[in-house]
Amino acid sequence: MTVNDNLSAAQRAWRMLWDRGKNNDATGETIRTKHNTTSNTSQKQRRGKRNKQKYQQTTMHGNNLDLDDAESFGDVQQAKRDNILRVGFQNIYNLPEDSRTSKSRQLVDYVVQKDYDCYMMAEIGLNWRKVGVNDRWFERVLGKFKTSRTVLAHNVTELCQSKVLQTGGVGLISTDEVTHRIMSTGKDPTGLGRWCWTRFQGKNGIKVRTISVYRPCEAPGATTAYQQQLRFLRHHQVEFEPREALYEDLYMECADWIEEGNQLILGIDADEDVRTGATAAFFKALGKREAILAKHV
């Protein structure tokens, strides 16, 4: 058989397939192959089953968070009205090192779209002293606001052994109109990056201090925020464990600020129900209340 014979046979087979396809289009039939044996109906049923599948979050110990703690409170967020100071708080759960990632862009865009004046962040997860020049916070917010000012805090007590990705850390960004009211900013004086704050000058001599706090959960592993703080405390011969030490140190700071006449707005990831335990006792000792639960519970 020559090459021309092979070519002619291929052409005949192609015409037969083409004619068959045209006939099927006219009759509405579907060609089924061994690679496509399922109907559209069965495919939709499978997709429906996948879409109905529910995923549930569990703790490190395997407890179901959706069953144990699925409560939510608050108002539906609407457009910000005039003469309103909008303050927000979020656990970021580790910001990517690369500023071009969608998570980094979405965070900044969210602050812009929701018109936050002051946005508090916890568990940012970056060692800003080792982040590349093009990925620093200034580059991430460049061109997004008319003006802004940000204070970032992370553990600087172990810089020699810390990498770019470092669990823990907090941040607080003030935007546009409120930036000219900033009097001062500050961080956790221990250098552990447990909290940071911004103080604003309001009308009639009122001073407002917003504070972003991250209280780590007890977790193993040398690089966890809990273990970072535990090493620092033991090195300085402090007997408290990190979660207790945070409230001890922060209480002293807050008590001084209140004595100075500051009004406090504190956003915290306490890693526990704020209505009970050490967190409830901490705020009660300061004479403070949980703003959202006080309104909705």
C-alpha positions in Angstrom: 0.0 0.0 0.0 1.4 3.4 -1.1 1.4 6.7 0.8 -1.4 7.9 -1.6 -3.5 4.8 -0.6 -3.1 5.6 3.1 -4.0 9.3 2.5 -7.1 8.3 0.4 -8.3 5.9 3.2 -7.9 8.6 5.8 -9.8 11.1 3.7 -12.7 8.6 3.2 -12.8 7.9 7.0 -12.9 11.6 7.7 -15.8 12.2 5.2 -17.8 9.3 6.8 -17.3 10.9 10.3 -18.2 14.3 9.0 -21.4 13.0 7.3 -22.4 11.1 10.5 -21.9 14.3 12.5 -24.2 16.3 10.2 -26.9 13.6 10.4 -26.7 13.6 14.2 -27.1 17.4 14.3 -30.2 17.1 12.2 -31.8 14.4 14.4 -30.6 15.8 17.7 -28.7 12.6 18.6 -25.5 12.6 20.6 -22.4 10.6 19.7 -21.1 8.7 22.7 -17.6 7.5 23.0 -15.9 5.3 25.5 -14.5 8.4 27.1 -17.9 10.1 27.4 -20.5 7.6 28.6 -22.4 9.7 31.2 -25.4 11.8 30.5 -25.7 15.5 31.3 -28.3 14.7 33.9 -26.0 12.4 35.9 -23.2 15.1 35.6 -25.6 17.7 37.1 -26.6 15.3 39.9 -22.9 14.8 40.8 -22.2 18.5 40.7 -25.3 19.1 42.9 -24.0 16.6 45.4 -20.6 18.3 45.5 -22.1 21.7 46.0 -24.3 20.4 48.9 -21.3 19.0 50.8 -20.6 21.0 53.9 -17.2 21.5 55.3 -16.7 22.1 59.0 -13.8 23.6 60.9 -12.1 21.7 63.7 -9.7 22.7 66.5 -6.2 21.3 66.8 -7.7 18.7 69.2 -10.4 17.6 66.7 -13.3 19.3 68.2 -16.0 20.6 65.8 -16.0 24.4 65.9 -19.2 24.7 63.9 -21.0 22.7 66.5 -19.3 24.2 69.6 -19.0 27.9 68.6 -21.1 28.9 65.6 -22.6 32.1 67.0 -22.4 35.3 65.2 -23.5 38.8 66.2 -23.6 42.3 64.6 -25.4 44.6 62.2 -25.4 44.4 58.4 -22.6 46.8 57.3 -24.0 49.8 55.4 -22.4 52.8 53.7 -20.7 55.0 56.3 -22.6 58.1 57.3 -21.1 61.5 58.0 -19.4 62.1 61.3 -18.9 58.4 61.9 -15.6 56.8 62.9 -15.5 53.3 61.4 -13.2 50.9 63.2 -12.6 47.3 62.2 -10.6 44.3 63.4 -9.6 41.1 61.7 -7.4 38.1 62.2 -5.4 38.0 59.0 -4.1 34.5 59.5 -0.7 35.0 57.8 -0.3 37.6 55.1 1.7 36.3 52.1 5.3 37.6 51.7 4.6 38.5 48.1 2.6 41.7 47.9 1.2 40.7 44.5 -0.9 37.8 45.9 -4.6 38.0 45.8 -4.9 37.8 49.6 -2.7 40.8 50.1 -4.6 42.9 47.5 -8.0 41.8 48.8 -7.1 42.9 52.3 -6.2 46.4 51.2 -9.1 46.6 48.8 -11.5 45.6 51.6 -10.3 48.4 53.8 -10.8 50.8 51.0 -14.3 49.5 49.9 -15.7 49.5 53.4 -14.4 52.9 54.1 -12.6 52.1 57.4 -11.0 54.9 59.3 -9.0 52.6 61.5 -8.4 48.9 60.8 -6.8 46.6 63.3 -5.1 43.4 62.3 -3.8 40.4 64.2 -1.7 37.4 63.3 -0.1 39.0 60.2 2.7 36.5 60.2 5.5 38.5 58.7 8.9 39.6 59.9 8.8 43.1 58.3 12.5 43.7 58.9 13.2 40.8 56.5 10.5 41.4 53.9 11.9 42.5 50.5 11.7 46.2 49.5 9.0 45.6 46.9 6.8 43.7 49.3 6.8 46.0 52.3 3.6 47.5 53.6 4.1 50.9 52.0 4.2 49.2 48.6 1.0 47.3 49.3 -1.1 50.4 50.1 0.6 52.8 47.6 -2.1 54.7 45.7 -5.0 53.1 47.6 -5.6 56.0 50.0 -5.3 59.8 49.9 -3.1 59.4 52.9 -2.6 56.7 55.5 -0.4 55.8 58.5 0.3 52.3 59.7 2.0 50.9 62.8 3.2 47.2 62.6 4.6 45.1 65.4 6.2 41.7 65.4 8.7 39.8 67.5 12.1 41.5 67.2 13.7 39.6 70.1 14.9 36.7 67.9 15.9 38.4 64.7 19.0 36.3 64.1 17.0 33.1 64.0 13.7 34.5 62.6 12.8 34.1 58.9 10.5 36.2 56.8 7.5 34.2 57.7 7.0 34.6 61.4 3.8 33.6 63.2 2.1 36.3 65.3 2.3 40.0 64.9 -0.2 42.8 64.7 -0.9 46.0 62.8 -3.1 49.0 62.7 -3.8 51.2 59.7 -5.4 54.7 59.9 -6.7 56.2 56.7 -7.5 59.5 55.0 -9.4 62.0 57.3 -8.3 60.6 60.6 -4.6 60.6 59.9 -4.3 64.3 60.7 -5.7 63.6 64.2 -3.0 61.1 65.1 -1.0 62.2 68.1 1.3 59.2 68.6 1.7 55.5 67.9 3.3 52.7 69.8 4.0 49.0 70.3 4.4 46.3 72.9 7.5 47.6 74.8 8.9 44.0 75.3 9.5 43.8 71.5 7.3 40.6 71.2 4.8 42.3 69.0 1.8 41.4 71.0 0.0 44.7 70.5 0.3 48.1 68.9 -1.7 51.3 69.2 -2.6 54.7 67.7 -3.8 57.7 69.7 -6.1 60.2 68.2 -7.0 63.7 69.2 -10.8 64.2 69.1 -13.1 67.2 69.7 -13.4 68.9 73.0 -10.1 67.5 74.2 -11.2 63.8 73.9 -8.3 61.4 73.3 -9.1 58.0 71.7 -6.5 55.2 71.7 -7.2 52.2 69.4 -5.2 49.0 70.3 -4.7 45.8 68.2 -3.9 42.7 70.2 -3.0 39.1 69.4 -3.1 36.6 72.2 -1.7 33.3 70.9 -3.2 29.9 71.6 -1.0 27.3 73.4 0.7 25.4 70.6 3.8 23.2 70.2 6.5 23.9 67.7 9.5 26.2 68.0 8.2 28.8 65.6 4.7 29.3 67.0 3.9 32.7 68.6 3.3 31.0 71.9 6.7 29.3 72.0 8.5 32.5 70.9 7.0 34.4 73.8 7.6 31.5 76.2 11.3 31.5 75.4 11.4 35.3 76.0 9.6 35.0 79.4 11.8 32.2 80.6 14.9 34.0 79.6 13.8 36.9 81.7 12.7 34.6 84.5 9.0 35.4 84.3 6.9 32.6 85.7 3.7 33.5 83.8 2.8 31.5 80.7 2.4 33.7 77.5 -1.4 34.0 77.6 -1.4 35.1 81.2 1.6 37.4 80.8 -0.1 39.3 77.9 -3.0 40.2 80.1 -0.7 41.1 83.0 1.4 43.5 80.9 -1.5 44.9 78.8 -3.5 45.6 81.9 -0.8 47.8 83.3 -0.6 49.7 80.0 -4.4 50.1 79.7 -4.7 51.3 83.3 -2.1 54.0 82.7 -3.9 55.1 79.5 -7.2 55.3 81.3 -5.7 57.3 84.0 -4.3 59.7 81.4 -7.9 60.3 80.2 -7.8 58.1 77.1 -10.9 56.4 75.7 -9.9 52.9 74.6 -11.1 50.8 71.6 -9.4 47.5 71.8 -9.6 44.8 69.2 -8.3 41.4 70.2 -8.0 37.8 69.0 -8.2 36.3 72.5 -8.5 32.6 71.3 -11.4 32.0 73.7 -15.0 33.1 74.4 -14.7 36.7 75.5 -17.7 36.3 77.8 -15.9 33.9 80.1 -12.5 33.1 81.5 -9.4 35.3 81.7 -10.6 37.6 78.9 -13.9 38.5 80.6 -12.0 39.0 83.9 -9.4 41.3 82.1 -12.0 43.6 80.7 -14.1 43.6 83.8 -11.1 44.7 85.8 -10.6 47.6 83.4 -14.3 48.5 83.5 -14.7 47.8 79.8 -17.4 45.9 77.9 -17.6 44.0 74.6 -19.2 46.5 72.3 -20.9 44.1 69.8 -22.2 41.6 72.4 -23.4 44.4 74.7 -25.7 45.5 71.9 -26.9 42.2 70.4 -27.0 39.7 73.4 
